[in-house]
Amino acid sequence: MSFFDKVKQGASDAAKKAQQTVEITKLKTQISAKEKEIERTYHLIGESVYAAYVAGDAAQSEERRADLCVGIDVIKQEISLLEHKISEVRNEKECVCGKVVATDTKFCSTCGHKFEETESEI
């Protein structure tokens, strides 16, 4: 490989890394926005509970609180999907033991767990 080929390869690798960094940053920004949305929902739940307390009827806000809690569950699922996308962009996966390994890893170096082959590996 000539010097210029190495320079081209290095520039190509740097461009790919920059693109990966931009994509991860976008995904983390989306996660941050969703976490703020959860905080706002917690605040609304608290207001709902307090309003029911003031009214002397705790059951008054039960339906609203349940709807807000379901909304939090949905947002947490969306965050989980975004975190999974970040792992895909980084070319990583998580073992059952919690260790993060490269996507093409066949066995976990920590616990020995055998990963199922994906369609791209077959």
All heavy atoms as an XYZ file, in Angstrom:
948
protein
N       0.855     -1.171      0.000
C       0.000      0.000      0.000
C       0.901      1.235      0.000
O       1.781      1.375      0.835
C      -0.897     -0.011      1.236
C      -1.897      1.107      1.253
S      -2.972      1.063      2.710
C      -4.277      0.009      2.136
N       0.653      2.098     -0.954
C       1.481      3.299     -1.069
C       1.107      4.322     -0.005
O       0.072      4.214      0.662
C       1.322      3.915     -2.460
O       0.066      4.547     -2.561
N       1.965      5.319      0.116
C       1.748      6.378      1.094
C       0.410      7.072      0.853
O      -0.340      7.326      1.784
C       2.905      7.381      1.022
C       2.679      8.606      1.853
C       2.795      8.544      3.225
C       2.327      9.818      1.270
C       2.570      9.664      4.009
C       2.104     10.934      2.037
C       2.227     10.864      3.413
N       0.098      7.365     -0.408
C      -1.143      8.071     -0.725
C      -2.369      7.212     -0.448
O      -3.408      7.718     -0.027
C      -1.129      8.563     -2.179
C      -0.127      9.653     -2.405
C       1.006      9.428     -3.173
C      -0.304     10.900     -1.827
C       1.928     10.435     -3.366
C       0.613     11.916     -2.016
C       1.744     11.685     -2.787
N      -2.242      5.910     -0.665
C      -3.348      5.007     -0.336
C      -3.612      4.999      1.171
O      -4.765      4.974      1.623
C      -3.055      3.586     -0.816
C      -3.102      3.452     -2.333
O      -3.755      4.301     -2.981
O      -2.487      2.501     -2.863
N      -2.525      5.035      1.942
C      -2.673      5.077      3.398
C      -3.323      6.378      3.835
O      -4.160      6.385      4.736
C      -1.313      4.908      4.069
C      -0.741      3.514      3.956
C       0.597      3.414      4.648
C       1.170      2.009      4.484
N       2.496      1.896      5.109
N      -2.942      7.484      3.195
C      -3.541      8.779      3.528
C      -5.022      8.770      3.175
O      -5.866      9.234      3.954
C      -2.804      9.931      2.804
C      -3.569     11.245      2.938
C      -1.391     10.075      3.334
N      -5.370      8.233      1.999
C      -6.781      8.146      1.590
C      -7.573      7.296      2.573
O      -8.686      7.646      2.962
C      -6.896      7.550      0.184
C      -6.548      8.499     -0.932
C      -6.400      7.718     -2.206
C      -7.434      7.975     -3.225
N      -7.205      7.240     -4.482
N      -6.987      6.159      2.964
C      -7.666      5.262      3.902
C      -7.868      5.946      5.245
O      -8.933      5.856      5.849
C      -6.866      3.961      4.091
C      -7.537      2.954      4.998
C      -8.853      2.452      4.439
O      -8.986      2.243      3.242
N      -9.837      2.281      5.305
N      -6.843      6.668      5.705
C      -6.945      7.392      6.968
C      -8.022      8.461      6.915
O      -8.795      8.628      7.862
N      -8.091      9.186      5.798
C      -9.117     10.223      5.640
C     -10.505      9.602      5.596
O     -11.457     10.126      6.183
C      -8.851     11.029      4.379
N     -10.630      8.473      4.920
C     -11.915      7.772      4.840
C     -12.348      7.292      6.224
O     -13.517      7.444      6.608
C     -11.803      6.591      3.885
O     -12.985      5.842      3.870
N     -11.406      6.725      6.980
C     -11.715      6.256      8.336
C     -12.131      7.428      9.232
O     -13.064      7.307     10.026
C     -10.516      5.534      8.946
C     -10.237      4.198      8.278
O     -11.105      3.704      7.524
O      -9.138      3.640      8.505
N     -11.438      8.554      9.089
C     -11.767      9.734      9.896
C     -13.163     10.255      9.555
O     -13.921     10.651     10.444
C     -10.729     10.823      9.686
N     -13.510     10.237      8.263
C     -14.836     10.696      7.842
C     -15.926      9.782      8.403
O     -16.967     10.251      8.872
C     -14.917     10.750      6.324
N     -15.679      8.474      8.379
C     -16.650      7.528      8.930
C     -16.813      7.735     10.433
O     -17.928      7.712     10.953
C     -16.208      6.086      8.668
C     -16.373      5.639      7.239
C     -15.903      4.215      7.053
C     -15.936      3.812      5.600
N     -15.370      2.469      5.394
N     -15.701      7.958     11.128
C     -15.754      8.182     12.570
C     -16.509      9.477     12.891
O     -17.305      9.518     13.833
C     -14.327      8.240     13.131
C     -14.253      8.290     14.618
C     -14.713      6.993     15.232
C     -14.489      7.022     16.728
N     -15.036      5.859     17.395
N     -16.281     10.511     12.088
C     -16.987     11.788     12.300
C     -18.481     11.615     12.077
O     -19.297     12.133     12.843
C     -16.425     12.854     11.374
N     -18.845     10.878     11.031
C     -20.257     10.633     10.747
C     -20.894      9.837     11.884
O     -22.009     10.138     12.318
C     -20.406      9.875      9.433
C     -21.839      9.632      9.036
C     -21.948      8.875      7.721
O     -20.948      8.399      7.171
N     -23.156      8.752      7.210
N     -20.168      8.859     12.398
C     -20.660      8.057     13.519
C     -20.859      8.940     14.752
O     -21.879      8.830     15.439
C     -19.647      6.946     13.823
C     -20.030      6.054     14.977
C     -18.922      5.072     15.323
O     -17.746      5.417     15.336
N     -19.313      3.840     15.615
N     -19.925      9.827     15.014
C     -20.021     10.722     16.159
C     -21.224     11.645     16.038
O     -21.952     11.868     17.018
C     -18.724     11.553     16.304
O     -17.628     10.638     16.464
C     -18.792     12.483     17.500
N     -21.467     12.167     14.838
C     -22.619     13.047     14.612
C     -23.914     12.283     14.854
O     -24.826     12.779     15.529
C     -22.584     13.636     13.180
C     -23.905     14.281     12.825
C     -21.446     14.633     13.052
N     -23.990     11.070     14.343
C     -25.212     10.275     14.517
C     -25.455      9.937     15.991
O     -26.581     10.041     16.485
C     -25.124      8.988     13.691
C     -26.429      8.254     13.614
C     -26.426      7.149     12.573
O     -25.540      7.119     11.715
O     -27.345      6.311     12.647
N     -24.398      9.578     16.711
C     -24.538      9.269     18.134
C     -24.968     10.509     18.904
O     -25.828     10.439     19.790
C     -23.223      8.684     18.695
C     -23.017      7.272     18.139
C     -23.225      8.664     20.224
C     -21.661      6.671     18.451
N     -24.415     11.663     18.553
C     -24.786     12.911     19.224
C     -26.257     13.230     19.006
O     -26.962     13.637     19.940
C     -23.904     14.074     18.729
O     -22.531     13.749     19.006
C     -24.262     15.378     19.404
N     -26.738     13.027     17.788
C     -28.162     13.257     17.505
C     -29.042     12.333     18.351
O     -30.055     12.764     18.917
C     -28.462     13.021     16.022
C     -27.983     14.103     15.102
C     -28.325     13.773     13.666
C     -27.805     14.804     12.702
N     -28.081     14.452     11.299
N     -28.664     11.069     18.432
C     -29.447     10.109     19.208
C     -29.428     10.457     20.697
O     -30.458     10.390     21.378
C     -28.923      8.685     18.981
C     -29.141      8.120     17.576
C     -28.343      6.838     17.384
C     -30.614      7.879     17.309
N     -28.274     10.873     21.207
C     -28.190     11.261     22.618
C     -29.019     12.513     22.902
O     -29.603     12.646     23.976
C     -26.735     11.487     23.022
C     -25.962     10.197     23.190
C     -24.558     10.449     23.687
C     -23.833      9.144     23.954
N     -22.498      9.356     24.532
N     -29.077     13.424     21.931
C     -29.915     14.614     22.086
C     -31.382     14.220     22.166
O     -32.140     14.767     22.979
C     -29.676     15.595     20.916
O     -28.294     15.961     20.907
C     -30.533     16.831     21.035
N     -31.787     13.263     21.350
C     -33.168     12.784     21.393
C     -33.462     12.127     22.744
O     -34.546     12.315     23.318
C     -33.419     11.791     20.260
C     -33.419     12.423     18.882
C     -33.569     11.376     17.779
O     -33.864     10.211     18.030
N     -33.346     11.798     16.547
N     -32.509     11.359     23.256
C     -32.685     10.721     24.564
C     -32.844     11.781     25.644
O     -33.726     11.683     26.508
C     -31.505      9.777     24.884
C     -31.569      8.529     23.991
C     -31.506      9.380     26.366
C     -30.356      7.627     24.093
N     -32.017     12.808     25.593
C     -32.084     13.887     26.579
C     -33.447     14.577     26.545
O     -34.033     14.867     27.593
C     -30.977     14.901     26.320
O     -31.047     15.965     27.223
N     -33.972     14.819     25.349
C     -35.286     15.453     25.217
C     -36.373     14.564     25.813
O     -37.291     15.046     26.491
C     -35.584     15.755     23.757
N     -36.271     13.269     25.601
C     -37.266     12.340     26.137
C     -37.164     12.255     27.663
O     -38.177     12.149     28.352
C     -37.121     10.977     25.491
C     -37.479     11.026     24.008
C     -37.723      9.680     23.424
C     -38.139      9.800     21.981
N     -39.433     10.430     21.789
N     -35.957     12.325     28.204
C     -35.793     12.319     29.655
C     -36.404     13.580     30.270
O     -37.012     13.522     31.340
C     -34.317     12.202     30.024
C     -33.763     10.809     29.753
C     -32.262     10.699     29.896
O     -31.554     11.747     29.878
O     -31.772      9.563     30.029
N     -36.274     14.711     29.598
C     -36.906     15.947     30.077
C     -38.428     15.830     30.028
O     -39.128     16.329     30.903
C     -36.435     17.140     29.257
C     -35.015     17.533     29.554
C     -34.558     18.690     28.699
C     -33.082     18.978     28.974
N     -32.553     20.022     28.100
N     -38.915     15.142     28.996
C     -40.362     14.918     28.883
C     -40.861     14.062     30.048
O     -41.934     14.313     30.600
C     -40.665     14.246     27.539
C     -42.116     14.163     27.209
C     -42.376     13.580     25.822
O     -41.458     13.567     24.974
O     -43.509     13.121     25.606
N     -40.080     13.076     30.445
C     -40.436     12.245     31.597
C     -40.482     13.103     32.860
O     -41.410     12.979     33.671
C     -39.451     11.068     31.762
C     -39.681     10.030     30.664
C     -39.607     10.414     33.140
C     -38.660      8.899     30.639
N     -39.503     13.987     33.032
C     -39.489     14.873     34.198
C     -40.732     15.754     34.242
O     -41.335     15.949     35.306
C     -38.225     15.734     34.210
C     -36.962     14.978     34.558
C     -36.996     14.352     35.939
O     -37.478     15.014     36.883
O     -36.548     13.197     36.069
N     -41.127     16.284     33.086
C     -42.346     17.102     33.034
C     -43.572     16.271     33.409
O     -44.481     16.749     34.094
C     -42.520     17.720     31.639
C     -41.566     18.855     31.341
C     -41.918     19.583     30.066
N     -41.868     18.744     28.876
C     -40.778     18.572     28.120
N     -39.661     19.185     28.427
N     -40.827     17.793     27.060
N     -43.587     15.025     32.965
C     -44.717     14.148     33.279
C     -44.751     13.833     34.769
O     -45.833     13.800     35.372
C     -44.649     12.856     32.444
O     -44.555     13.199     31.059
C     -45.877     11.998     32.647
N     -43.588     13.606     35.379
C     -43.539     13.409     36.830
C     -44.141     14.624     37.534
O     -44.890     14.486     38.510
C     -42.103     13.222     37.313
C     -41.480     11.875     37.023
C     -40.102     11.762     36.854
C     -42.236     10.712     36.940
C     -39.506     10.541     36.602
C     -41.650      9.484     36.686
C     -40.278      9.407     36.518
O     -39.687      8.197     36.279
N     -43.814     15.797     37.053
C     -44.340     17.033     37.640
C     -45.873     17.064     37.526
O     -46.565     17.425     38.486
C     -43.718     18.244     36.939
C     -44.132     19.550     37.506
N     -43.592     20.056     38.664
C     -45.053     20.456     37.087
C     -44.158     21.216     38.925
N     -45.043     21.484     37.987
N     -46.387     16.670     36.360
C     -47.841     16.645     36.168
C     -48.514     15.631     37.096
O     -49.610     15.879     37.610
C     -48.181     16.332     34.708
C     -47.821     17.409     33.687
C     -48.052     16.894     32.269
C     -48.625     18.674     33.945
N     -47.852     14.503     37.312
C     -48.403     13.502     38.240
C     -48.482     14.095     39.642
O     -49.501     13.959     40.338
C     -47.554     12.213     38.235
C     -47.715     11.473     36.898
C     -47.927     11.298     39.404
C     -46.748     10.318     36.701
N     -47.423     14.778     40.046
C     -47.420     15.408     41.361
C     -48.517     16.445     41.504
O     -49.204     16.513     42.538
N     -48.700     17.257     40.478
C     -49.774     18.248     40.508
C     -51.137     17.580     40.617
O     -52.020     18.056     41.338
C     -49.731     19.130     39.259
C     -48.604     20.129     39.247
C     -48.574     20.959     37.970
O     -49.268     20.605     36.981
O     -47.850     21.960     37.957
N     -51.291     16.479     39.897
C     -52.551     15.745     39.920
C     -52.834     15.192     41.319
O     -53.963     15.275     41.819
C     -52.498     14.610     38.893
O     -53.616     13.790     38.980
N     -51.821     14.638     41.940
C     -51.983     14.096     43.296
C     -52.325     15.216     44.268
O     -53.232     15.078     45.105
C     -50.697     13.355     43.737
C     -50.738     13.021     45.227
C     -50.500     12.097     42.923
N     -51.638     16.332     44.162
C     -51.902     17.444     45.070
C     -53.306     18.011     44.855
O     -54.007     18.318     45.827
C     -50.859     18.550     44.913
C     -51.087     19.673     45.889
C     -50.827     19.494     47.244
C     -51.599     20.890     45.471
C     -51.062     20.502     48.157
C     -51.842     21.913     46.375
C     -51.567     21.711     47.717
O     -51.819     22.716     48.618
N     -53.733     18.128     43.605
C     -55.081     18.635     43.325
C     -56.131     17.717     43.925
O     -57.146     18.180     44.471
C     -55.290     18.781     41.820
N     -55.901     16.408     43.846
C     -56.839     15.454     44.439
C     -56.837     15.580     45.962
O     -57.885     15.498     46.606
C     -56.476     14.036     44.017
N     -55.676     15.804     46.545
C     -55.569     15.996     47.996
C     -56.356     17.230     48.429
O     -57.103     17.182     49.409
C     -54.098     16.133     48.388
C     -53.895     16.653     49.787
C     -54.078     15.816     50.889
C     -53.530     17.966     50.006
C     -53.910     16.295     52.177
C     -53.355     18.460     51.286
C     -53.546     17.622     52.372
O     -53.373     18.102     53.644
N     -56.169     18.323     47.692
C     -56.865     19.564     48.029
C     -58.375     19.376     47.914
O     -59.140     19.861     48.742
C     -56.386     20.728     47.128
C     -57.279     21.947     47.270
C     -54.944     21.084     47.460
N     -58.801     18.636     46.897
C     -60.227     18.392     46.695
C     -60.784     17.379     47.692
O     -61.997     17.229     47.818
C     -60.475     17.908     45.268
N     -59.893     16.672     48.390
C     -60.344     15.680     49.368
C     -60.812     14.395     48.738
O     -61.496     13.605     49.366
N     -60.461     14.171     47.488
C     -60.905     12.981     46.759
C     -59.719     12.397     45.996
O     -59.432     12.793     44.869
C     -62.038     13.349     45.803
C     -62.609     12.145     45.082
O     -62.262     11.004     45.445
O     -63.399     12.357     44.143
N     -59.022     11.455     46.606
C     -57.829     10.866     45.993
C     -58.146     10.130     44.692
O     -57.326     10.085     43.788
C     -57.149      9.924     46.968
N     -59.332      9.575     44.588
C     -59.708      8.828     43.385
C     -59.970      9.747     42.198
O     -59.970      9.311     41.052
C     -60.938      7.985     43.657
N     -60.141     11.032     42.478
C     -60.479     12.005     41.436
C     -59.434     12.027     40.315
O     -59.777     12.141     39.144
C     -60.590     13.397     42.066
C     -60.688     14.538     41.085
C     -60.603     15.883     41.810
O     -60.676     15.943     43.025
N     -60.462     16.926     41.048
N     -58.188     11.889     40.639
C     -57.142     12.019     39.617
C     -56.532     10.681     39.216
O     -55.540     10.661     38.487
C     -56.048     12.950     40.130
O     -55.401     12.349     41.239
N     -57.114      9.595     39.668
C     -56.532      8.279     39.406
C     -56.396      7.985     37.910
O     -55.355      7.509     37.457
C     -57.367      7.184     40.078
C     -56.802      5.791     39.919
C     -55.409      5.638     40.529
O     -55.129      6.261     41.566
O     -54.599      4.897     39.943
N     -57.415      8.264     37.135
C     -57.370      7.981     35.694
C     -56.283      8.809     35.010
O     -55.523      8.303     34.193
C     -58.732      8.266     35.053
C     -58.782      7.875     33.580
C     -60.156      8.100     32.968
O     -61.164      8.054     33.709
O     -60.195      8.328     31.755
N     -56.198     10.073     35.369
C     -55.175     10.954     34.785
C     -53.777     10.462     35.140
O     -52.890     10.413     34.302
C     -55.368     12.387     35.272
C     -54.265     13.335     34.865
C     -54.801     14.568     34.189
N     -53.789     15.576     33.989
C     -52.992     15.647     32.926
N     -53.109     14.752     31.970
N     -52.107     16.607     32.803
N     -53.584     10.092     36.406
C     -52.267      9.588     36.829
C     -51.912      8.314     36.078
O     -50.772      8.139     35.649
C     -52.252      9.337     38.326
C     -52.166     10.615     39.143
C     -52.097     10.316     40.597
N     -53.391      9.726     40.981
C     -53.727      9.383     42.195
N     -52.881      9.506     43.180
N     -54.925      8.882     42.459
N     -52.882      7.424     35.897
C     -52.621      6.177     35.174
C     -52.223      6.472     33.729
O     -51.283      5.858     33.204
C     -53.848      5.271     35.219
N     -52.926      7.409     33.086
C     -52.578      7.784     31.706
C     -51.168      8.359     31.630
O     -50.407      8.041     30.708
C     -53.580      8.796     31.155
C     -54.952      8.191     30.895
O     -55.057      6.948     30.815
O     -55.928      8.971     30.771
N     -50.818      9.192     32.595
C     -49.480      9.784     32.610
C     -48.406      8.718     32.832
O     -47.344      8.759     32.204
C     -49.393     10.874     33.683
C     -50.204     12.142     33.405
C     -50.263     13.026     34.650
C     -49.642     12.905     32.225
N     -48.689      7.750     33.690
C     -47.740      6.661     33.931
C     -47.542      5.806     32.685
O     -46.413      5.405     32.363
C     -48.200      5.797     35.104
S     -48.046      6.631     36.700
N     -48.611      5.550     31.958
C     -48.500      4.812     30.698
C     -47.647      5.610     29.714
O     -46.804      5.047     29.000
C     -49.900      4.513     30.107
C     -49.799      4.000     28.676
C     -50.639      3.508     30.982
N     -47.833      6.915     29.697
C     -47.027      7.768     28.833
C     -45.549      7.672     29.162
O     -44.697      7.647     28.270
N     -45.222      7.606     30.454
C     -43.822      7.451     30.866
C     -43.273      6.121     30.375
O     -42.141      6.053     29.884
C     -43.694      7.580     32.395
C     -43.922      9.027     32.822
C     -42.316      7.088     32.871
C     -43.996      9.231     34.320
N     -44.069      5.053     30.491
C     -43.628      3.739     30.005
C     -43.310      3.784     28.516
O     -42.304      3.220     28.072
C     -44.688      2.672     30.284
C     -44.809      2.326     31.756
O     -43.867      2.638     32.524
O     -45.844      1.744     32.135
N     -44.150      4.465     27.743
C     -43.936      4.577     26.293
C     -42.633      5.327     26.014
O     -41.830      4.912     25.176
C     -45.137      5.278     25.615
C     -44.824      5.639     24.175
C     -46.371      4.388     25.688
N     -42.411      6.419     26.719
C     -41.193      7.214     26.519
C     -39.958      6.394     26.885
O     -38.944      6.432     26.182
C     -41.252      8.519     27.336
C     -42.378      9.419     26.818
C     -39.917      9.258     27.257
C     -42.687     10.601     27.722
N     -40.038      5.620     27.962
C     -38.899      4.783     28.353
C     -38.597      3.720     27.294
O     -37.432      3.399     27.051
C     -39.157      4.140     29.714
C     -39.015      5.131     30.850
C     -39.132      4.463     32.198
C     -38.878      5.482     33.300
N     -38.787      4.867     34.623
N     -39.623      3.193     26.654
C     -39.409      2.241     25.559
C     -38.725      2.924     24.381
O     -37.829      2.355     23.749
C     -40.734      1.629     25.112
C     -41.322      0.664     26.109
C     -42.725      0.204     25.703
O     -43.315      0.682     24.751
N     -43.272     -0.736     26.458
N     -39.130      4.165     24.089
C     -38.503      4.924     23.009
C     -37.031      5.190     23.326
O     -36.178      5.090     22.440
C     -39.253      6.241     22.785
C     -40.650      6.052     22.230
C     -41.480      7.333     22.244
O     -41.028      8.371     22.787
O     -42.605      7.297     21.719
N     -36.732      5.502     24.582
C     -35.343      5.718     24.994
C     -34.538      4.433     24.815
O     -33.402      4.457     24.331
C     -35.271      6.217     26.446
C     -35.782      7.653     26.534
C     -33.853      6.111     26.993
C     -35.922      8.195     27.953
N     -35.132      3.318     25.174
C     -34.458      2.027     25.020
C     -34.123      1.757     23.551
O     -33.024      1.280     23.229
C     -35.328      0.914     25.583
O     -34.719     -0.335     25.439
N     -35.058      2.073     22.656
C     -34.802      1.892     21.222
C     -33.676      2.806     20.746
O     -32.819      2.388     19.951
C     -36.073      2.164     20.414
C     -37.175      1.123     20.535
C     -38.442      1.603     19.811
C     -36.723     -0.200     19.959
N     -33.649      4.037     21.230
C     -32.580      4.963     20.855
C     -31.227      4.471     21.367
O     -30.218      4.558     20.648
C     -32.878      6.370     21.378
C     -34.047      7.093     20.701
C     -34.419      8.347     21.485
C     -33.709      7.434     19.259
N     -31.205      3.938     22.574
C     -29.956      3.387     23.114
C     -29.493      2.188     22.298
O     -28.295      1.997     22.078
C     -30.131      3.017     24.581
C     -30.244      4.225     25.488
C     -30.645      3.899     26.916
O     -31.208      2.802     27.154
O     -30.411      4.759     27.785
N     -30.445      1.389     21.832
C     -30.104      0.252     20.968
C     -29.514      0.742     19.644
O     -28.544      0.160     19.150
C     -31.352     -0.603     20.724
C     -31.096     -1.800     19.868
N     -30.391     -2.887     20.318
C     -31.420     -2.061     18.575
C     -30.305     -3.768     19.337
N     -30.924     -3.295     18.278
N     -30.072      1.812     19.096
C     -29.531      2.386     17.859
C     -28.106      2.880     18.065
O     -27.254      2.722     17.187
C     -30.414      3.529     17.359
C     -31.707      3.081     16.739
C     -32.517      4.266     16.242
C     -33.852      3.833     15.690
N     -34.654      4.981     15.220
N     -27.841      3.470     19.233
C     -26.473      3.922     19.533
C     -25.520      2.724     19.539
O     -24.423      2.793     18.980
C     -26.425      4.687     20.873
C     -27.109      6.045     20.722
C     -24.981      4.862     21.349
C     -27.265      6.818     22.025
N     -25.945      1.622     20.142
C     -25.113      0.413     20.157
C     -24.861     -0.094     18.736
O     -23.758     -0.530     18.411
C     -25.775     -0.693     20.980
O     -25.801     -0.342     22.332
N     -25.878     -0.026     17.890
C     -25.708     -0.453     16.502
C     -24.715      0.441     15.775
O     -23.866     -0.052     15.028
C     -27.051     -0.438     15.770
C     -27.976     -1.560     16.159
C     -29.327     -1.464     15.458
O     -29.626     -0.435     14.822
O     -30.096     -2.432     15.567
N     -24.826      1.749     15.987
C     -23.908      2.685     15.336
C     -22.480      2.427     15.810
O     -21.537      2.481     15.020
C     -24.324      4.151     15.616
C     -23.255      5.125     15.177
C     -25.643      4.466     14.925
N     -22.314      2.130     17.081
C     -20.989      1.842     17.638
C     -20.510      0.435     17.307
O     -19.397      0.053     17.641
C     -21.019      2.007     19.156
C     -21.090      3.423     19.612
C     -21.022      3.487     21.114
N     -20.956      4.864     21.556
C     -21.365      5.280     22.735
N     -21.870      4.422     23.609
N     -21.267      6.543     23.064
N     -21.392     -0.352     16.694
C     -21.079     -1.733     16.346
C     -20.839     -2.565     17.606
O     -19.888     -3.312     17.707
C     -19.873     -1.792     15.409
C     -19.964     -2.942     14.440
O     -21.007     -3.555     14.286
N     -18.859     -3.252     13.794
N     -21.744     -2.408     18.584
C     -21.649     -3.099     19.868
C     -22.953     -3.817     20.187
O     -23.994     -3.496     19.647
C     -21.390     -2.098     20.998
C     -20.126     -1.318     20.895
C     -20.008     -0.248     21.955
O     -21.022      0.209     22.505
O     -18.868      0.142     22.220
N     -22.845     -4.773     21.094
C     -24.031     -5.423     21.648
C     -23.739     -5.732     23.104
O     -22.583     -5.746     23.530
C     -24.405     -6.682     20.875
C     -23.354     -7.776     20.866
C     -23.782     -8.925     19.984
C     -22.653     -9.957     19.837
N     -23.008    -11.011     18.889
N     -24.805     -5.975     23.874
C     -24.637     -6.228     25.300
C     -24.908     -7.691     25.593
O     -25.880     -8.272     25.107
C     -25.583     -5.344     26.115
C     -25.340     -5.428     27.596
C     -26.156     -4.420     28.391
O     -26.681     -3.472     27.803
O     -26.261     -4.613     29.613
N     -24.046     -8.267     26.397
C     -24.204     -9.661     26.819
C     -25.230     -9.737     27.948
O     -25.548     -8.735     28.582
C     -22.851    -10.197     27.291
S     -22.910    -11.941     27.802
N     -25.697    -10.938     28.227
C     -26.637    -11.142     29.325
C     -26.016    -10.782     30.673
O     -26.723    -10.438     31.612
C     -27.167    -12.599     29.358
C     -27.999    -12.910     28.142
C     -26.031    -13.601     29.490
N     -24.673    -10.811     30.755
C     -23.988    -10.464     32.005
C     -23.792     -8.962     32.151
O     -23.333     -8.494     33.196
C     -22.639    -11.173     32.089
S     -21.389    -10.580     30.930
N     -24.117     -8.197     31.095
C     -23.992     -6.746     31.152
C     -22.766     -6.191     30.457
O     -22.636     -4.992     30.271
N     -21.843     -7.044     30.051
C     -20.635     -6.589     29.368
C     -20.977     -6.186     27.937
O     -21.747     -6.846     27.254
C     -19.579     -7.689     29.355
C     -18.311     -7.300     28.608
C     -17.145     -8.119     29.054
C     -15.922     -7.834     28.240
N     -15.233     -6.632     28.611
N     -20.387     -5.085     27.465
C     -20.577     -4.619     26.097
C     -19.446     -5.185     25.248
O     -18.265     -5.054     25.602
C     -20.585     -3.077     26.035
C     -20.685     -2.595     24.605
C     -21.730     -2.525     26.865
N     -19.817     -5.839     24.145
C     -18.834     -6.472     23.262
C     -19.101     -6.058     21.816
O     -20.166     -5.528     21.501
C     -18.884     -8.018     23.387
C     -18.514     -8.469     24.787
C     -20.245     -8.553     23.017
N     -18.140     -6.324     20.945
C     -18.305     -6.024     19.520
C     -19.420     -6.887     18.934
O     -19.663     -8.008     19.390
C     -17.001     -6.283     18.777
N     -20.085     -6.359     17.921
C     -21.230     -7.047     17.321
C     -20.878     -8.425     16.780
O     -21.673     -9.349     16.855
C     -21.826     -6.187     16.186
O     -22.193     -4.929     16.737
C     -23.045     -6.830     15.570
N     -19.688     -8.581     16.228
C     -19.318     -9.859     15.609
C     -18.756    -10.886     16.601
O     -18.329    -11.957     16.213
C     -18.320     -9.626     14.481
C     -17.043     -8.948     14.951
O     -16.995     -8.488     16.097
O     -16.094     -8.875     14.145
N     -18.797    -10.591     17.895
C     -18.311    -11.505     18.925
C     -19.214    -12.733     19.004
O     -20.432    -12.625     18.988
C     -18.273    -10.798     20.299
O     -17.442     -9.654     20.200
C     -17.769    -11.720     21.376
N     -18.594    -13.899     19.086
C     -19.354    -15.149     19.148
C     -19.584    -15.592     20.601
O     -20.612    -16.174     20.910
C     -18.614    -16.247     18.393
C     -18.314    -15.881     16.947
C     -19.096    -16.724     16.018
C     -18.669    -16.481     14.589
N     -19.557    -15.681     13.842
N     -18.601    -15.309     21.484
C     -18.704    -15.683     22.894
C     -18.270    -14.499     23.754
O     -17.340    -13.781     23.419
C     -17.782    -16.876     23.215
C     -18.191    -18.152     22.547
C     -17.666    -18.507     21.317
C     -19.104    -19.009     23.147
C     -18.034    -19.686     20.694
C     -19.476    -20.190     22.528
C     -18.944    -20.527     21.301
N     -18.927    -14.329     24.892
C     -18.564    -13.272     25.846
C     -17.273    -13.675     26.553
O     -17.159    -14.800     27.055
C     -19.682    -13.059     26.860
S     -19.280    -11.831     28.126
N     -16.325    -12.755     26.614
C     -15.044    -13.045     27.273
C     -15.170    -13.060     28.799
O     -14.299    -13.582     29.483
C     -13.996    -12.015     26.852
O     -14.394    -10.720     27.255
N     -16.262    -12.526     29.326
C     -16.450    -12.480     30.771
C     -17.168    -13.720     31.296
O     -16.701    -14.372     32.225
C     -17.242    -11.223     31.177
O     -16.534    -10.071     30.725
C     -17.433    -11.146     32.675
N     -18.305    -14.055     30.673
C     -19.117    -15.153     31.215
C     -19.175    -16.380     30.295
O     -19.684    -17.418     30.691
C     -20.538    -14.664     31.508
S     -21.509    -14.298     30.037
N     -18.708    -16.243     29.056
C     -18.714    -17.377     28.131
C     -20.014    -17.578     27.383
O     -20.177    -18.548     26.644
N     -20.965    -16.651     27.544
C     -22.263    -16.758     26.867
C     -22.057    -16.829     25.351
O     -21.281    -16.076     24.778
C     -23.125    -15.546     27.220
C     -24.395    -15.460     26.439
N     -25.474    -16.278     26.689
C     -24.746    -14.662     25.401
C     -26.446    -15.976     25.835
N     -26.027    -15.000     25.056
N     -22.747    -17.771     24.701
C     -22.668    -17.889     23.248
C     -23.770    -17.028     22.631
O     -24.940    -17.172     22.962
C     -22.842    -19.330     22.799
C     -22.749    -19.487     21.295
C     -22.904    -20.919     20.830
C     -22.818    -20.942     19.318
N     -23.049    -22.261     18.766
N     -23.372    -16.132     21.728
C     -24.330    -15.274     21.055
C     -24.914    -15.994     19.852
O     -24.224    -16.751     19.164
C     -23.649    -13.977     20.579
C     -23.207    -13.095     21.707
C     -21.883    -13.071     22.112
C     -24.119    -12.298     22.374
C     -21.480    -12.265     23.153
C     -23.725    -11.492     23.423
C     -22.392    -11.473     23.815
N     -26.195    -15.768     19.617
C     -26.861    -16.321     18.450
C     -26.323    -15.622     17.203
O     -26.044    -14.429     17.220
C     -28.380    -16.104     18.546
C     -29.018    -16.794     19.722
C     -28.976    -18.311     19.626
O     -29.091    -18.843     18.501
O     -28.812    -18.946     20.667
N     -26.196    -16.359     16.120
C     -25.739    -15.755     14.877
C     -26.860    -14.921     14.286
O     -28.012    -15.343     14.253
C     -25.320    -16.841     13.878
C     -24.062    -17.550     14.273
C     -23.587    -18.529     13.194
O     -23.963    -18.342     12.016
O     -22.855    -19.442     13.539
N     -26.508    -13.724     13.835
C     -27.486    -12.851     13.178
C     -27.496    -13.160     11.704
O     -26.616    -13.828     11.179
C     -27.144    -11.365     13.405
O     -25.870    -11.101     12.837
C     -27.139    -11.026     14.875
N     -28.503    -12.642     11.000
C     -28.617    -12.901      9.566
C     -27.404    -12.395      8.811
O     -26.991    -12.990      7.821
C     -29.880    -12.225      9.019
C     -31.158    -12.878      9.500
C     -32.388    -12.198      8.952
O     -32.297    -11.527      7.925
O     -33.461    -12.378      9.559
N     -26.784    -11.307      9.252
C     -25.632    -10.755      8.559
C     -24.388    -11.630      8.734
O     -23.469    -11.548      7.944
C     -25.341     -9.333      9.045
O     -25.039     -9.360     10.431
N     -24.365    -12.478      9.767
C     -23.222    -13.355     10.011
C     -23.355    -14.686      9.301
O     -22.393    -15.427      9.165
C     -23.051    -13.611     11.512
C     -22.710    -12.362     12.297
C     -22.685    -12.615     13.799
O     -23.378    -13.521     14.269
O     -21.982    -11.868     14.483
N     -24.540    -15.028      8.844
C     -24.780    -16.333      8.215
C     -24.333    -16.324      6.779
O     -24.259    -15.464      6.069
C     -26.275    -16.736      8.331
C     -26.615    -16.914      9.793
C     -26.560    -18.009      7.565
C     -28.076    -17.202     10.069
